[in-house]
Amino acid sequence: MAIVGLANTASDLLRQHGKSRGAIDDDEDDYCLKGVRHLSDAGITRLPGRYVLPACDRPGRSVGAAPASARVKLPVVDLARLRVPSERDGVLRTLYTACRDYGFFHLVNHGVGAESVAAMLGVGARFFELPFPERARYMSPDVRAPVRYGTSFNQANDAVLCWRDFLKLSCAPPLGDVVPSWPDSPADLRDVAAAYAEASRRVFVEVVGAAMEAMGISGAEDGVMEELTSAGSQMMTVNCYPACPQPDLTLGMPPHSDYGFLTLVLQDEVEGLQVMHDGEWLTVDPVPGSFVVNVGDHFEIYSNGRYKSVLHRVCVNSTRPRISVASFHSVGAQRVVGPAPELIDEKRGGEPRRYMDTDFTTFLAYLASAEGKHKNFLQSRRLD
């Protein structure tokens, strides 16, 4: 039988533990922090108050009901064509325009096989189907934890929780050193996720090199490209967005930008991703088999503002769960990132510096002390 709201659930829990009615608020909060999959499995039919956004922050109509004018077909970058000498210049122009005007693009013919893609989405879904005690072994509010199961966006600081559970997996090279710390259930998670992490890293290295080439730089002068190729950071987040009883009142993820150079997102066929473009929230039409790639804060800084790290968010729906896998790529945690030397060298016609230097450690400190939504961190790095 479905549970009619969380208040009834909390009351039942209190009776089971012999607690007074006055303790309901604390128990309800604890129940919410067990995650949205836990709430979904409990059969709630209305959102707990902790998940209800202020009216001004709500998504409004569901993504499936959005008119054509509220949808966007992102630019498509064909990696196979990029490898053809006679077509490379045209693909580089498309890539440059996509990073400059949208901050997002679909990447097709990326070379990660359909079996690997299906296996990654499948094992991700099966992890969230595990009994809660199995998942809870990895729960932590620490944003620095290398392996972390959590809920919302940043549950320690979020005033309102979001309708998302996630599994974060550090993929810091060498990958073999971190895989043993990953969950050992489902039994194939480590093998599948490790193979996928290696494949997505290869794609990232090729795409980020092309994006620099399209901008007229190599990333070699300051060693950034060498670090991205051999010793950069990588982190994967498997996201679970269960069907939500009142999707118009909440979000799966709030408006935010990503911290790194590029993020490669693998998503199932259920739409939900929205990007800010020309001042409007537009729903991204899924392209089967593609990666959705977006520019991160580090790349906007490194490009001195030529490429844009764009706000995006995730909406949920009332009928279909959604799984996505985001692979975040950047330089190492101690590496300082500033505008590329070629872009600000006045002797070579460079532009004024628009951003101060930063590093991943600074970002983590910011995230641990603030909600980290919108583009607040990137804006804190701007000089103009």
Buried (B, 14 or more C-beta within 10 A) or exposed (E): EEBEBBBEBBBEBBEEEEBEEEBBEEBBBEBBBBBBBBBBBBEBEBBBBBBBBEEEBBBEEBBBEBEEEBBBEBBBBBBEBBBEEEEBEEBBEBBBEBBBBBBBBBBBBBEBEEEBBEBBBBBBBBBBEBEEEBBEEBBBBEBEBBBBBBBBBBBBBBEBBBBBBBBBBBBBBEBEEBBEEBBEBBEEBBEBBBBBBBBBBEBBBBBBBBBBBBBEBBBEEBEBBEBBBEEBBBBBBBBBBBBBBBBBBBBBBBBBBBBBBBBBBBBBEBBBBBBBBEEEBBBBEBBEBBBBBBBBBBBBBBBBBBBBBBBBBBBBBEEBBBBBBBBBBBBBBEBEBBBBEBBBEEEEEBEEBBBEEBBBBBBBEBBBEEBBBBBEBBEBBEEE
